[in-house]
Amino acid sequence: MAIERIEFLRVPLDIVSEEDLESAVLGLLASGETKHIMLVSLWDVLRARHRGEFRSMVTQAALVIPTSKSLIRGARFLNKRVPARHQPFSFIISVLGVLERYYKSVYLLGSHHRSLLQAERNVRSTFPKLGIVGRFAGHYHRSMERNILTAIAKANPSLVIVGNGIPGGQKWIHRNRSRIGSGLVIWNPDVIDIFSERKRRESEKTFERGLEYLPLVMRNPLRIFRIFQYLWYNVILLYYRLFRG
């Protein structure tokens, strides 16, 4: 089934259900090009509405997958087709499951060395038919970047998972996409540490309720001020409903 893309507040969002994920992943791999898959929150969408590198990254991504319940509510409020919402770690697990069924490969990049080694062991035991063709820890010296990119390109993995400790974070993918190879690339700051069991994943119940921001606020109380961004988001929704519908 073809991927359907909607425009939401001038930002693209893709409609990919769990049932359509396999065909979507295989279709992207068949293109023979680097395909950036982005998992976007409400805050990412608000940021992507403005000009700049982040907006270019979102608009050029192969898949833009919503993770926030507020985005689903907003699409419904504007009478648009409602995209499926995916929990980031569960989405990555589903992608790995698709790749394993077709004997594909993955490259792990990011986090600290010990976490990365443990993550590799756990991925290997969970997905035994998935080839792990390389890994490299984050927090590396800039002089190593060319060698890392060369290693990824030579390994030619079906998927590169990028975790924390990478300069520029997700922008690293956008800036180096022409040098990575011909597979998929996904960034998530927690994924490798969750695989290594050094960080707990949020519960499905918390995610379903749309409360995934609460642990973030507990770790950094200053995030509570995002309530003003949330209120502004609702004003934008109302404006689009009244004048841009």
N, CA, C and O of each residue as an XYZ file, in Angstrom:
980
protein
N       0.844     -1.196      0.000
C       0.000      0.000      0.000
C       0.878      1.245      0.000
O       1.866      1.296      0.733
N       0.540      2.250     -0.807
C       1.329      3.473     -0.895
C       1.222      4.265      0.402
O       0.178      4.291      1.054
N       2.322      4.904      0.755
C       2.328      5.756      1.940
C       1.567      7.032      1.620
O       1.795      7.650      0.580
N       0.670      7.427      2.504
C      -0.076      8.666      2.304
C       0.513      9.746      3.196
O       0.729      9.534      4.390
N       0.767     10.892      2.610
C       1.334     12.024      3.349
C       0.314     13.148      3.412
O      -0.288     13.508      2.400
N       0.122     13.698      4.598
C      -0.742     14.859      4.764
C       0.111     16.053      5.149
O       1.223     15.904      5.657
N      -0.420     17.232      4.900
C       0.240     18.456      5.363
C      -0.497     18.946      6.603
O      -1.698     19.213      6.561
N       0.226     19.057      7.689
C      -0.361     19.458      8.958
C       0.374     20.686      9.473
O       1.534     20.596      9.875
N      -0.295     21.827      9.462
C       0.323     23.099      9.884
C       1.606     23.369      9.112
O       2.600     23.834      9.670
N       1.565     23.067      7.816
C       2.679     23.259      6.882
C       3.824     22.276      7.111
O       4.936     22.493      6.629
N       3.558     21.217      7.832
C       4.572     20.201      8.115
C       4.045     18.846      7.628
O       2.893     18.510      7.902
N       4.858     18.065      6.916
C       4.373     16.769      6.441
C       4.294     15.743      7.563
O       5.161     15.689      8.435
N       3.246     14.931      7.529
C       3.110     13.773      8.400
C       2.679     12.594      7.535
O       1.849     12.747      6.639
N       3.235     11.434      7.801
C       2.915     10.260      7.001
C       1.980      9.325      7.761
O       2.081      9.159      8.977
N       1.069      8.721      7.002
C       0.111      7.765      7.555
C       0.627      6.365      7.265
O       0.541      5.876      6.139
N       1.165      5.729      8.299
C       1.704      4.381      8.167
C       1.177      3.555      9.336
O       1.621      3.729     10.471
N       0.246      2.673      9.066
C      -0.284      1.814     10.119
C       0.685      0.664     10.379
O       1.596      0.422      9.587
N       0.488     -0.033     11.476
C       1.327     -1.190     11.795
C       1.217     -2.235     10.695
O       2.197     -2.903     10.367
N       0.026     -2.376     10.124
C      -0.188     -3.370      9.070
C       0.553     -3.015      7.780
O       0.944     -3.903      7.022
N       0.746     -1.726      7.532
C       1.395     -1.278      6.297
C       2.898     -1.065      6.462
O       3.587     -0.732      5.499
N       3.406     -1.255      7.678
C       4.807     -0.925      7.933
C       5.762     -1.792      7.112
O       6.756     -1.288      6.587
N       5.475     -3.071      7.000
C       6.375     -3.956      6.256
C       6.518     -3.515      4.807
O       7.633     -3.406      4.297
N       5.404     -3.263      4.147
C       5.481     -2.844      2.744
C       6.153     -1.483      2.616
O       6.849     -1.224      1.634
N       5.949     -0.609      3.604
C       6.588      0.708      3.569
C       8.101      0.581      3.690
O       8.840      1.225      2.944
N       8.566     -0.243      4.621
C      10.003     -0.436      4.821
C      10.638     -1.059      3.584
O      11.683     -0.597      3.124
N      10.026     -2.087      3.051
C      10.583     -2.753      1.863
C      10.579     -1.824      0.654
O      11.496     -1.860     -0.166
N       9.551     -0.996      0.547
C       9.495     -0.040     -0.554
C      10.604      0.992     -0.475
O      11.197      1.352     -1.492
N      10.885      1.466      0.723
C      11.968      2.434      0.897
C      13.322      1.802      0.593
O      14.176      2.430     -0.034
N      13.520      0.565      1.034
C      14.787     -0.119      0.768
C      14.995     -0.354     -0.726
O      16.122     -0.311     -1.219
N      13.914     -0.600     -1.431
C      14.019     -0.901     -2.864
C      14.471      0.294     -3.685
O      14.906      0.134     -4.825
N      14.372      1.483     -3.121
C      14.743      2.691     -3.876
C      16.243      2.788     -4.108
O      16.686      3.451     -5.046
N      17.038      2.121     -3.249
C      18.489      2.185     -3.398
C      19.093      3.504     -2.966
O      20.229      3.807     -3.329
N      18.357      4.297     -2.195
C      18.837      5.594     -1.723
C      18.799      5.640     -0.202
O      18.130      4.827      0.435
N      19.517      6.592      0.375
C      19.439      6.813      1.816
C      18.064      7.377      2.160
O      17.638      8.373      1.575
N      17.376      6.753      3.096
C      16.037      7.175      3.479
C      15.992      7.469      4.978
O      16.157      6.574      5.807
N      15.769      8.721      5.301
C      15.716      9.166      6.694
C      14.293      9.010      7.216
O      13.356      9.587      6.665
N      14.136      8.229      8.276
C      12.838      8.073      8.932
C      12.859      8.900     10.207
O      13.705      8.684     11.075
N      11.934      9.847     10.326
C      11.892     10.728     11.487
C      10.685     10.409     12.363
O       9.574     10.227     11.866
N      10.915     10.345     13.657
C       9.863     10.199     14.657
C       9.681     11.563     15.303
O      10.565     12.032     16.019
N       8.540     12.206     15.055
C       8.388     13.609     15.450
C       7.339     13.780     16.545
O       6.264     13.180     16.506
N       7.679     14.603     17.507
C       6.767     14.975     18.586
C       6.064     16.278     18.226
O       6.325     16.867     17.178
N       5.185     16.711     19.092
C       4.530     18.018     18.909
C       5.562     19.124     18.821
O       5.451     20.018     17.982
N       6.567     19.067     19.684
C       7.589     20.124     19.708
C       8.378     20.143     18.407
O       8.758     21.211     17.926
N       8.627     18.969     17.833
C       9.324     18.901     16.542
C       8.500     19.562     15.441
O       9.042     20.277     14.598
N       7.188     19.320     15.451
C       6.322     19.898     14.424
C       6.287     21.415     14.551
O       6.347     22.120     13.544
N       6.191     21.920     15.765
C       6.195     23.377     15.959
C       7.519     23.978     15.480
O       7.543     25.055     14.885
N       8.594     23.283     15.742
C       9.908     23.756     15.304
C      10.039     23.720     13.793
O      10.651     24.606     13.196
N       9.465     22.697     13.171
C       9.590     22.516     11.723
C       8.734     23.494     10.930
O       8.864     23.565      9.708
N       7.868     24.245     11.589
C       7.038     25.218     10.872
C       7.850     26.419     10.403
O       7.407     27.166      9.531
N       9.023     26.605     10.971
C       9.845     27.771     10.649
C      10.955     27.403      9.668
O      11.319     26.236      9.531
N      11.471     28.395      9.007
C      12.553     28.167      8.060
C      13.803     27.721      8.801
O      13.988     28.025      9.980
N      14.645     27.005      8.101
C      15.896     26.573      8.705
C      16.208     25.125      8.399
O      15.465     24.442      7.693
N      17.323     24.672      8.944
C      17.800     23.324      8.649
C      16.835     22.257      9.143
O      16.634     21.244      8.475
N      16.236     22.477     10.310
C      15.342     21.456     10.846
C      14.125     21.279      9.943
O      13.690     20.152      9.706
N      13.575     22.377      9.439
C      12.441     22.273      8.522
C      12.843     21.529      7.251
O      12.099     20.674      6.770
N      14.005     21.846      6.712
C      14.477     21.148      5.510
C      14.623     19.657      5.773
O      14.302     18.830      4.920
N      15.108     19.325      6.956
C      15.287     17.922      7.309
C      13.954     17.183      7.341
O      13.854     16.058      6.851
N      12.930     17.813      7.917
C      11.618     17.182      8.010
C      10.981     17.044      6.625
O      10.461     15.983      6.283
N      11.023     18.099      5.844
C      10.364     18.060      4.538
C      11.047     17.095      3.578
O      10.410     16.591      2.653
N      12.339     16.830      3.784
C      13.069     15.913      2.904
C      13.108     14.477      3.429
O      13.612     13.586      2.745
N      12.589     14.246      4.623
C      12.606     12.897      5.189
C      11.708     11.962      4.381
O      10.692     12.382      3.826
N      12.098     10.700      4.325
C      11.309      9.709      3.586
C      10.025      9.372      4.319
O       8.986      9.168      3.691
N      10.086      9.313      5.641
C       8.914      9.067      6.474
C       8.952     10.017      7.665
O       9.993     10.193      8.298
N       7.815     10.622      7.960
C       7.673     11.487      9.137
C       6.554     10.882      9.979
O       5.378     10.980      9.631
N       6.932     10.262     11.079
C       6.006      9.472     11.893
C       5.656     10.234     13.173
O       6.551     10.541     13.960
N       4.378     10.545     13.397
C       3.994     11.274     14.617
C       4.042     10.383     15.854
O       3.666      9.212     15.808
N       4.513     10.963     16.963
C       4.586     10.229     18.227
C       3.726     10.857     19.320
O       3.497     10.229     20.354
N       3.246     12.085     19.113
C       2.499     12.796     20.156
C       0.994     12.671     19.949
O       0.499     12.778     18.828
N       0.282     12.444     21.036
C      -1.170     12.356     20.980
C      -1.782     13.676     20.537
O      -2.839     13.692     19.907
N      -1.125     14.782     20.863
C      -1.629     16.104     20.486
C      -1.664     16.283     18.972
O      -2.520     17.001     18.455
N      -0.747     15.641     18.257
C      -0.747     15.727     16.794
C      -1.943     14.987     16.205
O      -2.539     15.440     15.228
N      -2.288     13.867     16.790
C      -3.445     13.102     16.326
C      -4.727     13.902     16.580
O      -5.606     13.990     15.723
N      -4.804     14.478     17.777
C      -5.966     15.310     18.103
C      -6.067     16.492     17.150
O      -7.159     16.849     16.707
N      -4.921     17.099     16.835
C      -4.919     18.251     15.946
C      -5.360     17.900     14.538
O      -6.118     18.648     13.920
N      -4.888     16.756     14.016
C      -5.296     16.334     12.671
C      -6.793     16.086     12.622
O      -7.459     16.445     11.651
N      -7.320     15.471     13.672
C      -8.760     15.211     13.725
C      -9.539     16.541     13.811
O     -10.590     16.682     13.184
N      -9.029     17.504     14.578
C      -9.692     18.797     14.739
C      -9.753     19.555     13.416
O     -10.710     20.284     13.157
N      -8.729     19.381     12.579
C      -8.682     20.066     11.285
C      -9.322     19.236     10.170
O      -9.216     19.580      8.993
N      -9.980     18.155     10.544
C     -10.700     17.306      9.588
C      -9.778     16.725      8.523
O     -10.152     16.610      7.355
N      -8.568     16.359      8.941
C      -7.633     15.708      8.038
C      -7.641     14.204      8.308
O      -8.139     13.743      9.335
N      -7.087     13.465      7.379
C      -6.919     12.042      7.637
C      -6.004     11.885      8.843
O      -4.975     12.553      8.942
N      -6.378     11.020      9.736
C      -5.649     10.905     10.998
C      -4.537      9.866     10.859
O      -4.816      8.697     10.593
N      -3.282     10.278     11.037
C      -2.182      9.313     10.930
C      -2.113      8.398     12.151
O      -2.637      8.723     13.217
N      -1.466      7.263     11.978
C      -1.227      6.362     13.100
C      -0.116      6.942     13.963
O       0.868      7.481     13.456
N      -0.288      6.825     15.247
C       0.718      7.311     16.202
C       1.556      6.130     16.665
O       1.023      5.068     16.986
N       2.878      6.321     16.700
C       3.776      5.228     17.061
C       4.662      5.618     18.234
O       5.188      6.730     18.284
N       4.821      4.707     19.165
C       5.784      4.887     20.243
C       7.173      4.636     19.661
O       7.375      3.607     19.015
N       8.140      5.535     19.864
C       9.424      5.434     19.161
C      10.125      4.090     19.292
O      10.515      3.507     18.280
N      10.297      3.580     20.516
C      11.022      2.327     20.677
C      10.265      1.168     20.038
O      10.871      0.315     19.390
N       8.949      1.131     20.214
C       8.147      0.065     19.614
C       8.214      0.118     18.094
O       8.244     -0.919     17.431
N       8.238      1.338     17.542
C       8.347      1.494     16.086
C       9.667      0.913     15.589
O       9.696      0.193     14.590
N      10.754      1.224     16.282
C      12.067      0.724     15.868
C      12.113     -0.795     15.984
O      12.689     -1.462     15.125
N      11.512     -1.348     17.036
C      11.439     -2.796     17.186
C      10.685     -3.411     16.000
O      11.092     -4.443     15.467
N       9.589     -2.772     15.595
C       8.804     -3.279     14.460
C       9.615     -3.246     13.172
O       9.559     -4.181     12.372
N      10.374     -2.161     12.971
C      11.223     -2.072     11.776
C      12.277     -3.170     11.797
O      12.526     -3.802     10.770
N      12.899     -3.406     12.943
C      13.894     -4.470     13.049
C      13.264     -5.838     12.777
O      13.889     -6.706     12.168
N      12.026     -6.023     13.232
C      11.331     -7.273     12.961
C      11.126     -7.504     11.471
O      11.292     -8.620     10.977
N      10.761     -6.434     10.756
C      10.607     -6.544      9.297
C      11.942     -6.913      8.657
O      12.008     -7.804      7.810
N      13.002     -6.224      9.065
C      14.317     -6.480      8.470
C      14.789     -7.900      8.753
O      15.396     -8.538      7.893
N      14.509     -8.395      9.961
C      14.938     -9.763     10.288
C      14.233    -10.785      9.406
O      14.847    -11.761      8.975
N      12.964    -10.573      9.138
C      12.219    -11.542      8.315
C      12.815    -11.677      6.921
O      12.654    -12.707      6.266
N      13.506    -10.631      6.469
C      14.091    -10.656      5.132
C      15.622    -10.727      5.184
O      16.301    -10.425      4.202
N      16.154    -11.131      6.346
C      17.586    -11.348      6.517
C      18.406    -10.104      6.152
O      19.432    -10.198      5.479
N      17.943     -8.960      6.600
C      18.633     -7.705      6.344
C      19.637     -7.417      7.462
O      19.904     -8.282      8.297
N      20.195     -6.198      7.477
C      21.284     -5.893      8.402
C      21.092     -4.534      9.064
O      20.302     -3.705      8.612
N      21.843     -4.330     10.156
C      21.749     -3.084     10.915
C      23.136     -2.665     11.383
O      24.002     -3.504     11.631
N      23.331     -1.362     11.499
C      24.570     -0.781     12.033
C      24.160      0.082     13.228
O      23.220      0.870     13.129
N      24.864     -0.064     14.362
C      24.538      0.682     15.575
C      25.569      1.781     15.791
O      26.773      1.524     15.791
N      25.088      3.008     15.975
C      25.983      4.149     16.131
C      25.505      5.004     17.294
O      24.358      5.453     17.317
N      26.401      5.229     18.267
C      26.049      6.138     19.351
C      26.194      5.516     20.731
O      26.572      4.351     20.863
N      25.890      6.300     21.753
C      25.960      5.935     23.162
C      27.418      5.695     23.586
O      28.350      5.910     22.811
N      27.584      5.247     24.827
C      28.917      4.934     25.335
C      29.290      3.501     24.970
O      28.429      2.675     24.667
N      30.577      3.230     25.005
C      31.075      1.945     24.488
C      30.444      0.750     25.194
O      30.021     -0.198     24.531
N      30.371      0.774     26.508
C      29.822     -0.377     27.236
C      28.346     -0.574     26.932
O      27.879     -1.702     26.774
N      27.616      0.531     26.851
C      26.192      0.435     26.502
C      26.018     -0.128     25.100
O      25.126     -0.939     24.850
N      26.866      0.304     24.204
C      26.768     -0.147     22.814
C      27.027     -1.641     22.697
O      26.329     -2.341     21.963
N      28.031     -2.130     23.419
C      28.334     -3.562     23.379
C      27.176     -4.397     23.925
O      26.824     -5.434     23.364
N      26.591     -3.929     25.030
C      25.464     -4.653     25.599
C      24.254     -4.584     24.684
O      23.531     -5.567     24.522
N      24.032     -3.403     24.079
C      22.923     -3.260     23.134
C      23.092     -4.209     21.957
O      22.121     -4.820     21.510
N      24.312     -4.337     21.453
C      24.566     -5.248     20.336
C      24.235     -6.689     20.722
O      23.613     -7.416     19.948
N      24.654     -7.099     21.921
C      24.366     -8.461     22.370
C      22.857     -8.703     22.474
O      22.357     -9.756     22.079
N      22.152     -7.721     23.008
C      20.713     -7.893     23.184
C      19.962     -7.890     21.850
O      19.017     -8.656     21.663
N      20.383     -7.034     20.934
C      19.765     -7.022     19.605
C      20.027     -8.344     18.899
O      19.143     -8.898     18.245
N      21.250     -8.845     19.038
C      21.612    -10.099     18.376
C      20.785    -11.275     18.915
O      20.375    -12.156     18.159
N      20.548    -11.275     20.227
C      19.786    -12.382     20.813
C      18.298    -12.263     20.509
O      17.607    -13.274     20.380
N      17.797    -11.021     20.392
C      16.371    -10.814     20.110
C      16.044    -11.038     18.639
O      14.975    -11.546     18.301
N      16.981    -10.650     17.765
C      16.766    -10.780     16.317
C      17.915    -11.612     15.720
O      18.789    -11.055     15.054
N      17.926    -12.911     15.945
C      19.077    -13.736     15.538
C      19.317    -13.797     14.028
O      20.438    -14.070     13.598
N      18.293    -13.549     13.223
C      18.470    -13.598     11.777
C      18.826    -12.232     11.181
O      18.950    -12.090      9.964
N      18.986    -11.247     12.040
C      19.343     -9.897     11.600
C      20.853     -9.740     11.691
O      21.441     -9.959     12.750
N      21.473     -9.364     10.592
C      22.919     -9.184     10.605
C      23.317     -7.848     11.221
O      22.805     -6.803     10.819
N      24.223     -7.874     12.188
C      24.781     -6.639     12.743
C      26.135     -6.448     12.082
O      27.095     -7.149     12.404
N      26.212     -5.505     11.162
C      27.393     -5.378     10.309
C      28.378     -4.328     10.808
O      29.376     -4.055     10.140
N      28.118     -3.742     11.962
C      29.066     -2.778     12.496
C      28.480     -1.990     13.649
O      27.269     -1.981     13.870
N      29.356     -1.334     14.374
C      28.942     -0.476     15.484
C      30.062      0.520     15.761
O      31.231      0.256     15.482
N      29.685      1.657     16.311
C      30.681      2.643     16.736
C      30.039      3.504     17.815
O      28.910      3.973     17.670
N      30.782      3.701     18.899
C      30.259      4.481     20.024
C      30.235      5.967     19.689
O      30.987      6.444     18.839
N      29.358      6.681     20.372
C      29.295      8.133     20.210
C      30.364      8.827     21.042
O      31.267      8.189     21.583
N      30.241     10.144     21.133
C      31.188     10.967     21.908
C      32.614     10.817     21.355
O      33.591     10.884     22.101
N      32.711     10.617     20.055
C      34.007     10.423     19.426
C      34.624     11.770     19.031
O      33.945     12.796     18.987
N      35.919     11.736     18.748
C      36.605     12.940     18.293
C      36.211     13.240     16.842
O      36.005     12.327     16.043
N      36.114     14.490     16.527
C      35.694     14.904     15.176
C      36.561     14.281     14.086
O      36.087     14.024     12.979
N      37.822     14.044     14.402
C      38.727     13.497     13.385
C      38.338     12.080     12.964
O      38.798     11.583     11.936
N      37.482     11.430     13.771
C      37.072     10.060     13.461
C      35.886     10.000     12.501
O      35.561      8.931     11.984
N      35.242     11.137     12.260
C      33.970     11.104     11.547
C      34.102     10.546     10.123
O      33.254      9.768      9.686
N      35.130     10.928      9.417
C      35.288     10.431      8.052
C      35.423      8.921      8.033
O      34.845      8.259      7.172
N      36.189      8.362      8.984
C      36.353      6.907      9.046
C      35.040      6.212      9.373
O      34.750      5.137      8.847
N      34.248      6.829     10.243
C      32.956      6.246     10.612
C      32.041      6.194      9.396
O      31.414      5.169      9.131
N      31.965      7.287      8.666
C      31.111      7.340      7.491
C      31.566      6.341      6.430
O      30.743      5.714      5.763
N      32.878      6.200      6.281
C      33.415      5.235      5.323
C      33.053      3.815      5.735
O      32.697      2.989      4.896
N      33.146      3.536      7.038
C      32.826      2.193      7.534
C      31.352      1.865      7.309
O      31.013      0.748      6.920
N      30.477      2.843      7.556
C      29.046      2.606      7.343
C      28.763      2.362      5.869
O      28.027      1.442      5.512
N      29.355      3.196      5.013
C      29.117      3.052      3.574
C      29.600      1.688      3.068
O      28.927      1.061      2.249
N      30.762      1.225      3.550
C      31.288     -0.072      3.112
C      30.429     -1.222      3.631
O      30.220     -2.209      2.926
N      29.935     -1.100      4.856
C      29.081     -2.148      5.422
C      27.729     -2.195      4.721
O      27.099     -3.250      4.645
N      27.285     -1.043      4.206
C      26.022     -0.921      3.474
C      24.850     -1.588      4.212
O      24.198     -2.472      3.656
N      24.580     -1.172      5.455
C      23.491     -1.797      6.213
C      22.122     -1.410      5.673
O      21.962     -0.377      5.023
N      21.144     -2.256      5.952
C      19.761     -1.920      5.596
C      19.236     -0.807      6.481
O      18.369     -0.034      6.073
N      19.766     -0.725      7.704
C      19.323      0.289      8.656
C      20.491      0.740      9.512
O      21.267     -0.081     10.001
N      20.614      2.043      9.692
C      21.540      2.617     10.667
C      20.703      3.197     11.804
O      19.868      4.073     11.580
N      20.926      2.711     13.015
C      20.276      3.270     14.196
C      21.260      4.214     14.859
O      22.357      3.806     15.243
N      20.872      5.476     14.997
C      21.734      6.507     15.567
C      21.186      6.897     16.935
O      20.033      7.310     17.059
N      22.026      6.760     17.960
C      21.626      7.115     19.318
C      22.266      8.403     19.786
O      22.593      9.267     18.972
N      22.448      8.543     21.090
C      23.003      9.785     21.628
C      24.526      9.826     21.458
O      25.163      8.831     21.108
N      25.078     11.000     21.717
C      26.522     11.173     21.616
C      27.031     11.456     20.222
O      28.237     11.399     19.978
N      26.128     11.762     19.297
C      26.510     12.060     17.914
C      26.427     13.574     17.705
O      25.389     14.168     17.998
N      27.483     14.209     17.211
C      27.463     15.673     17.051
C      26.336     16.133     16.135
O      26.205     15.675     15.000
N      25.529     17.048     16.657
C      24.409     17.551     15.870
C      23.142     16.739     16.040
O      22.086     17.124     15.539
N      23.234     15.607     16.750
C      22.044     14.780     16.948
C      21.462     14.320     15.621
O      22.176     13.792     14.769
N      20.176     14.524     15.455
C      19.499     14.068     14.243
C      19.976     14.816     13.005
O      19.896     14.296     11.892
N      20.473     16.035     13.197
C      20.967     16.794     12.050
C      22.185     16.122     11.421
O      22.491     16.354     10.252
N      22.872     15.296     12.192
C      24.027     14.563     11.655
C      23.604     13.714     10.461
O      24.338     13.598      9.480
N      22.418     13.124     10.552
C      21.912     12.294      9.455
C      21.681     13.149      8.222
O      22.102     12.799      7.120
N      21.009     14.273      8.419
C      20.679     15.151      7.301
C      21.945     15.669      6.615
O      21.993     15.772      5.389
N      22.951     15.987      7.396
C      24.175     16.567      6.851
C      25.045     15.526      6.142
O      25.861     15.873      5.288
N      24.868     14.243      6.499
C      25.742     13.200      5.945
C      24.991     12.155      5.138
O      25.545     11.099      4.834
N      23.746     12.428      4.786
C      22.926     11.402      4.148
C      23.517     10.910      2.828
O      23.328      9.748      2.469
N      24.220     11.759      2.110
C      24.800     11.341      0.833
C      26.025     10.453      1.013
O      26.532      9.890      0.043
N      26.510     10.322      2.266
C      27.748      9.565      2.519
C      27.494      8.309      3.349
O      28.431      7.579      3.673
N      26.236      8.056      3.692
C      25.923      6.939      4.587
C      25.751      5.630      3.838
O      26.191      4.585      4.319
N      25.127      5.664      2.680
C      24.862      4.439      1.944
C      23.467      4.446      1.364
O      22.921      5.508      1.062
N      22.887      3.275      1.205
C      21.607      3.182      0.501
C      20.498      2.573      1.357
O      19.536      2.025      0.818
N      20.619      2.661      2.672
C      19.611      2.069      3.542
C      18.779      3.104      4.277
O      18.732      4.274      3.898
N      18.126      2.649      5.336
C      17.309      3.502      6.177
C      18.147      4.025      7.339
O      19.108      3.385      7.766
N      17.772      5.188      7.841
C      18.451      5.764      9.006
C      17.390      6.294      9.962
O      16.495      7.037      9.560
N      17.497      5.906     11.228
C      16.582      6.374     12.269
C      17.402      6.894     13.437
O      18.372      6.262     13.857
N      17.010      8.047     13.959
C      17.654      8.607     15.160
C      16.687      8.585     16.325
O      15.516      8.938     16.189
N      17.191      8.169     17.465
C      16.456      8.292     18.723
C      17.486      8.334     19.845
O      18.328      7.440     19.929
N      17.444      9.348     20.709
C      18.509      9.492     21.708
C      18.540      8.389     22.756
O      19.563      8.191     23.411
N      17.429      7.664     22.923
C      17.351      6.670     24.002
C      17.475      5.230     23.534
O      17.690      4.337     24.354
N      17.345      4.983     22.240
C      17.132      3.616     21.770
C      18.273      2.668     22.137
O      18.010      1.546     22.570
N      19.527      3.082     21.976
C      20.639      2.174     22.276
C      20.734      1.911     23.771
O      21.018      0.789     24.190
N      20.498      2.941     24.576
C      20.538      2.754     26.030
C      19.373      1.893     26.514
O      19.503      1.197     27.521
N      18.246      1.927     25.822
C      17.140      1.029     26.173
C      17.491     -0.406     25.783
O      17.221     -1.340     26.538
N      18.089     -0.580     24.612
C      18.527     -1.915     24.203
C      19.542     -2.490     25.196
O      19.549     -3.693     25.455
N      20.388     -1.633     25.745
C      21.414     -2.101     26.681
C      20.877     -2.257     28.097
O      21.590     -2.713     28.990
N      19.612     -1.875     28.299
C      18.938     -1.955     29.599
C      19.517     -0.975     30.618
O      19.340     -1.149     31.824
N      20.199      0.041     30.136
C      20.693      1.093     31.019
C      19.663      2.208     31.189
O      19.820      3.080     32.044
N      18.631      2.178     30.391
C      17.554      3.163     30.503
C      16.232      2.425     30.316
O      16.113      1.540     29.468
N      15.251      2.799     31.114
C      13.943      2.154     31.014
C      13.114      2.817     29.920
O      13.138      4.037     29.756
N      12.392      2.005     29.187
C      11.471      2.552     28.198
C      10.183      2.950     28.902
O       9.824      2.392     29.938
N       9.493      3.929     28.317
C       8.215      4.328     28.895
C       7.195      3.214     28.712
O       7.257      2.456     27.744
N       6.265      3.120     29.638
C       5.261      2.064     29.556
C       4.262      2.367     28.450
O       4.030      3.525     28.101
N       3.680      1.312     27.907
C       2.669      1.476     26.869
C       1.466      2.251     27.403
O       0.847      3.031     26.679
N       1.142      2.029     28.674
C       0.001      2.722     29.268
C       0.257      4.229     29.336
O      -0.632      5.027     29.042
N       1.478      4.614     29.725
C       1.833      6.033     29.772
C       1.746      6.646     28.386
O       1.238      7.755     28.215
N       2.249      5.908     27.389
C       2.232      6.422     26.020
C       0.809      6.555     25.508
O       0.461      7.577     24.916
N      -0.012      5.551     25.723
C      -1.387      5.580     25.234
C      -2.163      6.750     25.829
O      -3.044      7.309     25.176
N      -1.847      7.112     27.038
C      -2.521      8.237     27.686
C      -1.953      9.589     27.262
O      -2.494     10.632     27.628
N      -0.871      9.577     26.496
C      -0.257     10.826     26.061
C       0.516     11.527     27.158
O       0.647     12.751     27.139
N       1.033     10.767     28.117
C       1.713     11.346     29.278
C       3.221     11.103     29.231
O       3.891     11.159     30.262
N       3.751     10.836     28.049
C       5.169     10.514     27.946
C       6.080     11.677     28.307
O       7.274     11.479     28.532
N       5.524     12.908     28.368
C       6.345     14.062     28.722
C       6.606     14.150     30.222
O       7.544     14.832     30.636
N       5.809     13.485     31.041
C       5.943     13.610     32.500
C       7.315     13.158     33.014
O       7.910     13.873     33.820
N       7.843     12.005     32.585
C       9.193     11.644     33.037
C      10.243     12.668     32.614
O      11.219     12.888     33.332
N      10.051     13.296     31.453
C      10.999     14.310     30.996
C      10.955     15.534     31.900
O      11.992     16.125     32.201
N       9.762     15.912     32.330
C       9.610     17.048     33.240
C      10.238     16.732     34.586
O      10.840     17.607     35.209
N      10.107     15.491     35.042
C      10.695     15.098     36.320
C      12.212     15.165     36.267
O      12.856     15.510     37.258
N      12.792     14.832     35.097
C      14.251     14.904     34.955
C      14.722     16.335     34.765
O      15.822     16.693     35.187
N      13.890     17.154     34.130
C      14.244     18.560     33.891
C      13.012     19.425     34.109
O      12.233     19.621     33.176
N      12.811     19.957     35.336
C      11.603     20.727     35.664
C      11.371     21.939     34.758
O      10.241     22.414     34.643
N      12.428     22.443     34.116
C      12.256     23.609     33.243
C      11.379     23.290     32.037
O      10.846     24.196     31.397
N      11.232     22.006     31.728
C      10.374     21.616     30.601
C       8.914     21.973     30.845
O       8.111     21.979     29.913
N       8.567     22.271     32.101
C       7.178     22.622     32.401
C       6.761     23.870     31.643
O       5.576     24.072     31.376
N       7.735     24.711     31.295
C       7.415     25.950     30.582
C       6.991     25.702     29.133
O       6.582     26.629     28.433
N       7.090     24.460     28.693
C       6.574     24.139     27.365
C       5.057     24.231     27.312
O       4.457     24.127     26.242
N       4.445     24.424     28.466
C       2.999     24.604     28.484
C       2.596     25.797     27.628
O       1.512     25.808     27.044
N       3.471     26.808     27.551
C       3.163     27.986     26.734
C       3.202     27.634     25.246
O       2.402     28.154     24.468
N       4.133     26.748     24.843
C       4.154     26.268     23.459
C       2.892     25.471     23.158
O       2.328     25.559     22.067
N       2.464     24.700     24.136
C       1.258     23.899     23.944
C       0.027     24.792     23.775
O      -0.832     24.519     22.937
N      -0.054     25.849     24.566
C      -1.175     26.787     24.431
C      -1.127     27.477     23.070
O      -2.162     27.666     22.431
N       0.069     27.852     22.628
C       0.222     28.482     21.316
C      -0.192     27.516     20.199
O      -0.788     27.929     19.204
N       0.122     26.254     20.367
C      -0.279     25.217     19.418
C      -1.799     25.191     19.273
O      -2.312     25.078     18.160
N      -2.504     25.291     20.360
C      -3.966     25.291     20.299
C      -4.516     26.534     19.612
O      -5.536     26.468     18.926
N      -3.842     27.669     19.797
C      -4.240     28.889     19.091
C      -4.050     28.705     17.587
O      -4.904     29.101     16.793
N      -2.916     28.096     17.198
C      -2.649     27.855     15.771
C      -3.707     26.925     15.185
O      -4.194     27.155     14.078
N      -4.058     25.887     15.917
C      -5.091     24.960     15.441
C      -6.411     25.679     15.197
O      -7.071     25.460     14.181
N      -6.783     26.531     16.132
C      -8.038     27.262     15.997
C      -7.999     28.182     14.786
O      -8.979     28.293     14.050
N      -6.856     28.844     14.581
C      -6.707     29.731     13.418
C      -6.866     28.933     12.114
O      -7.574     29.365     11.204
N      -6.214     27.783     12.028
C      -6.308     26.979     10.813
C      -7.729     26.457     10.609
O      -8.198     26.349      9.476
N      -8.402     26.138     11.692
C      -9.768     25.627     11.574
C     -10.689     26.723     11.074
O     -11.574     26.449     10.263
N     -10.512     27.960     11.532
C     -11.413     29.054     11.181
C     -11.084     29.694      9.832
O     -11.985     30.071      9.082
N      -9.792     29.815      9.529
C      -9.416     30.631      8.362
C      -8.648     29.889      7.270
O      -8.483     30.419      6.171
N      -8.172     28.662      7.553
C      -7.384     27.952      6.560
C      -7.992     26.604      6.200
O      -7.348     25.783      5.546
N      -9.213     26.378      6.621
C      -9.837     25.086      6.394
C     -10.240     24.853      4.953
O     -10.780     23.797      4.625
